[in-house]
């Protein structure tokens, strides 16, 4: 039996669909949710939400913090930022990754820079989710440079 998943940000609704299962990046680790799950409220980490659709198809969404409310028949995610795999600009994500690496390299030796670490995690996540889309799309996906 399916479970309804709604993912919203302050700007818009990203997803509202029924799926077989949803995997969420909780701050204590990944959690899978099926219909009938016990009620739960969890803070989300920077990570990947995976919607497991019928027939084994998976759909990835990058999320950058927020909260998830789980009820037996519905999961509601209120995300600070969420990006559907199809909407991720790979060139922009690669540029952000380079800037984050430079921030890490330019910090004082032995100093922890939480801003740089978070930027690095977000950039890596965007690229990971975009690359999953490419693999699932198969050979028909082409970069504009190759077309």
N, C-alpha and C positions, 0 to 999 in steps of 0.2 A: 504494500500500500504506500502511496506517495505521501510526502510531507511538503507543505508549502514553505518556500524560502523567500523572504523579502530582504533585500539589501538596499539601504538608503544612506545617502550622505546629506549634509546640509544643503547641497545644491540640487540633488535630483535622486530619483529612484533608479538604481542600477539594474536590479533583477526583481521579478515577482513571478515565480514559477513553481510548479510541483516537480519534485525530484525523488529518486529512490533513497538517496542519502546525501548529506552534506558534511564535508570535513572542514573544521574551523581551526585557526591558529590561536588557541588559548594561551594565556601567559604562562600556564603550567605545562604546555605541550599541545600537540594535535589532539583533536577530539572528533569522533565521528558521531553523527546524529541520525537516527532513523525515526520513523513515525512511532509514536508511543513512548518516546524518551521521557524520563522524569523531568519536571520543571527545573530550570537551571538559569542562572544569570552569571555571565563570565565576561571578564575583560579580555579584549583581543590584543594580540601582539602584532608586530609587523610580520606579515606572512601571506600565505596563499589559501584562499577559500576554494574548495573544489566541489562543484555540483556534479553528483553522479546521476546521470540521466538514464532512462530506460535504454536497454540494448548495450550497455557498457560505455556509452559516450560520456566524456568528462568535459566540463567547462571550468576554466580557471579564472579567478578574479584576484588581483593584488589588493590587499587591504593594509592600511597603515594606521592601525589602532582603532579602537572603538569598543562597543559592547555587543554581546549577543544574548538575546532572551530566547530560551528554548522552552517550548510548551509541547505537549504530546502530539499536536497536529500542525505546529507552525514554528519556524525559526525566524526571528527578526534580528537583523544586524543593523545597528546604527554605527556607521563607520565614519571616522574622521575624514579619511580619503579612501576611495575604492576605485579601481580601474579594471574594466573588463579587458580581457586579453586582446580583443580586436581593436581597442582604442589606444593601446600603448604605442607611442612613437619610438621605435627602436633607436633611431639616430639621436633623438633627444635623451633617451635613457642612457645610451653609451656616453654622451657628453657629460651627463650628470655623474656617471660613475667615474669618469676621468677627474672631474672637479672634486669629488669626494676623496679620491685617492690622493690628490694634491693636498687637500686639507689634512689628511692623515700624515703625509710626509712632512708638511710644514709645521706641525705642532712641535712644541719643545720636547726634547728627549725625556721619556718617562712620564709625560703628562697624558692624562686620559681626557679626550675631547668628546663628550657625549654627542655633540652636534655632528661632528665628523663621522662618528660611528653610526649614528642613525641615518645620515645621508648615504653612507656606504651600504647599509642594509637595505634601504629603500631602492636604491639604484640596482643592486644585485637582484632584488625581488622582481622589479619590473622586467629586467632582461630574462630572468628565469621563466616568468609567466609568458612573455612574448615568444620565447623559444619553444615552449610547449605548444603554443598555437601553430608555429611553423611546422613542428614535427607532425602534428595531427592533420595539418592541411595537406601535407605530402608534397609531391612534385609540382602541383599546380600553383603553389605560392612562389612568387618571384619578387625580389626587390626591384624597385624602379630602375636601379642602375643596370640590372641584368635584362630588363624587358626591352 
